[in-house]
Amino acid sequence: PPVQEVIDKIKHIGNINVKVIRPKEKGGRLVGRNACMEAAEGDWITWLDGDDEYASVYLEAMDKATQTYPDYKIFNFNHLIFSYDFGVHIREFMDMDEQGNEPFRAGKIGAGAFVFKRELFDEVGKFPELGLWDFAAWFFEKYPEVKPMYFNSHNGQYDSLGNPHGEDYAYFYMLTRNNKCKKLNTALYFVHSHWGHKWAEEEPGKLPQHNPNLV
């Protein structure tokens, strides 16, 4: 259903305060992330993509985490992936206590798998609203220690940061340069496959075709 219809149904439940940000024109992921982070009024910021979902205990778990570990301004956790054949597996993300200050590349964090204090947005700032490759070039210039990790020896060029911009990785990297991050041993974030779900036995050896009506 339309976003406004969902909001109308839940806005009177408890103390839920929902704000819808509607850019004047379509600007892409980086524009959307910037607009919403800038408009956030609470103490903590988190992201959620359109094909993802938080567990029902997400807010309760994060509220308790912030109280249990008051010295941390960033938290991250694992997520569950639901594949096209209804399979489920946990994707483990990184533990910054183990990583320390060593550089790392994308693939070790997910868009909805970290939260951070609103005050850190004031410190780190907004994304530069650039295209895919210009964004990667900007990040490599800002953090040259990660650039060698993206060199593709097969074509002699540098890869982009991720899917597609890798802005989740980029922002998490920026946040953790000067702030501690606590890894929570849980999976509070569900990633739903973009594929129309089918049992593998229906068409052995063949992936189902994308069906937006089943997503």
C-alpha positions in Angstrom: 0.0 0.0 0.0 1.1 3.6 -0.4 3.4 5.0 2.3 0.8 7.6 3.4 -1.8 4.9 3.9 0.5 2.9 6.1 1.3 6.0 8.2 -2.4 6.8 8.6 -2.9 3.3 10.1 -0.1 3.4 12.6 0.3 7.1 13.6 -2.2 6.8 16.5 -0.6 3.7 17.9 1.4 4.4 21.1 3.9 7.2 20.7 4.9 6.7 17.1 6.1 9.8 15.3 6.5 9.4 11.6 7.8 12.0 9.2 7.8 11.5 5.4 10.5 13.3 3.4 9.5 13.9 -0.2 12.2 15.4 -2.4 11.0 17.7 -5.1 12.5 15.4 -7.7 14.1 12.0 -7.8 17.7 12.2 -6.8 18.9 8.7 -5.9 20.2 6.9 -2.9 22.7 9.5 -1.7 20.2 12.3 -1.9 17.6 10.3 0.0 20.1 9.3 2.8 21.2 12.9 3.2 17.7 14.3 3.4 16.5 11.8 5.9 19.5 12.0 8.2 19.3 15.8 8.1 15.6 15.7 9.0 16.1 13.2 11.9 15.1 14.6 15.3 15.8 11.6 17.6 19.0 10.7 19.5 19.8 7.8 17.2 19.8 7.2 13.4 19.4 4.0 11.5 18.7 3.0 7.9 16.3 0.6 6.3 16.1 -0.2 2.6 12.9 -1.1 0.7 13.5 -4.8 0.5 14.5 -5.2 4.2 12.7 -5.5 7.5 13.6 -5.2 11.2 12.7 -7.8 13.7 9.8 -7.0 16.0 12.2 -6.7 19.0 14.5 -4.4 17.1 13.6 -1.2 19.0 13.5 -2.9 22.3 16.9 -4.5 21.7 18.6 -1.3 20.6 17.1 0.7 23.4 18.5 -1.8 26.0 21.9 -1.9 24.1 22.2 1.9 24.4 21.5 1.7 28.1 23.8 -1.3 28.8 26.7 0.2 26.8 26.4 4.0 27.4 30.0 4.6 26.3 29.3 3.6 22.7 27.9 5.9 20.0 27.7 3.2 17.3 26.2 -0.3 17.4 26.2 -3.0 14.7 24.9 -6.5 14.4 24.3 -9.4 11.9 21.4 -9.9 9.6 19.3 -12.7 8.2 19.0 -13.3 4.5 15.9 -15.0 3.0 16.9 -16.5 -0.3 14.8 -17.2 -3.4 14.2 -20.9 -2.3 13.0 -19.8 1.2 16.4 -20.7 2.7 17.6 -18.6 5.6 21.1 -18.0 6.7 22.9 -15.5 9.0 25.3 -13.1 7.4 28.0 -12.3 10.0 29.2 -8.7 10.0 32.4 -7.3 11.4 33.4 -6.7 15.0 35.3 -3.4 15.3 36.9 -4.5 18.6 38.7 -7.2 16.5 39.2 -5.0 13.5 40.8 -2.1 15.4 42.0 0.7 13.2 42.9 -1.5 10.3 41.3 -0.5 7.0 38.6 -2.7 5.5 36.5 -2.8 2.3 32.8 -3.2 1.6 30.9 -6.4 2.3 31.4 -6.4 6.0 28.4 -4.2 7.0 24.8 -3.9 5.7 22.6 -0.8 5.3 20.3 -1.6 8.2 22.8 -3.4 10.4 24.2 -0.4 12.3 22.8 2.5 14.3 24.6 5.7 15.4 24.0 8.7 17.6 22.5 11.7 15.8 25.4 13.9 17.0 27.8 11.9 14.8 25.9 13.1 11.7 26.9 16.6 12.7 30.5 15.3 12.9 30.7 13.2 9.8 28.3 15.2 7.6 26.3 14.5 4.5 27.4 12.4 1.5 28.6 14.3 -1.6 25.7 13.8 -4.0 27.7 12.3 -6.8 27.3 9.5 -9.4 28.6 6.0 -8.8 32.2 6.4 -10.0 32.7 9.9 -8.8 31.5 8.9 -5.4 34.1 6.1 -5.3 36.8 8.5 -6.5 35.9 10.9 -3.7 36.1 8.2 -1.1 39.4 7.0 -2.3 40.8 10.5 -2.1 39.4 11.0 1.4 40.6 7.5 2.6 43.6 6.5 0.4 44.4 3.5 2.6 41.4 1.6 1.3 42.0 2.3 -2.4 44.4 -0.6 -3.0 41.7 -3.0 -1.8 39.5 -2.1 -4.8 42.1 -2.6 -7.5 40.8 -5.2 -9.9 43.8 -7.2 -11.3 41.6 -8.7 -14.0 40.9 -5.5 -15.8 43.6 -3.2 -14.3 40.9 -0.8 -13.0 39.4 0.1 -9.7 36.0 -1.3 -8.6 33.2 0.8 -7.2 32.5 0.7 -3.4 29.5 -1.6 -3.4 25.8 -2.1 -4.3 25.5 0.2 -6.1 27.2 3.1 -4.4 28.4 1.3 -1.3 27.2 4.2 0.8 26.4 1.9 3.8 30.1 0.8 3.9 31.3 4.3 3.3 29.3 5.9 6.1 30.1 3.1 8.6 33.8 3.5 7.7 33.6 7.3 8.3 31.7 6.8 11.6 34.2 4.4 13.0 37.4 6.3 12.3 37.0 8.3 15.5 34.3 6.5 17.5 33.9 3.1 19.2 31.4 0.7 17.8 29.9 -2.2 19.8 29.1 -5.4 17.9 25.9 -7.1 19.2 25.7 -10.8 18.8 22.3 -10.9 17.3 20.5 -10.7 13.9 17.8 -8.0 14.0 17.7 -7.1 10.3 16.1 -9.3 7.6 17.0 -9.1 4.0 14.4 -10.3 1.5 15.5 -11.7 -1.8 14.5 -9.7 -4.9 13.6 -13.0 -6.7 10.1 -14.4 -6.8 10.2 -17.2 -4.2 9.9 -20.8 -5.4 10.9 -24.1 -4.0 14.1 -25.3 -5.8 12.4 -28.6 -6.8 9.9 -26.7 -9.0 12.6 -26.0 -11.6 15.7 -28.0 -10.7 18.9 -26.1 -11.5 17.1 -23.0 -12.6 16.8 -19.7 -10.8 13.3 -18.2 -10.9 12.8 -15.1 -13.0 12.3 -11.8 -11.2 8.6 -11.2 -10.4 7.9 -7.8 -8.8 4.5 -9.0 -7.7 6.1 -11.5 -5.4 8.7 -9.2 -3.8 
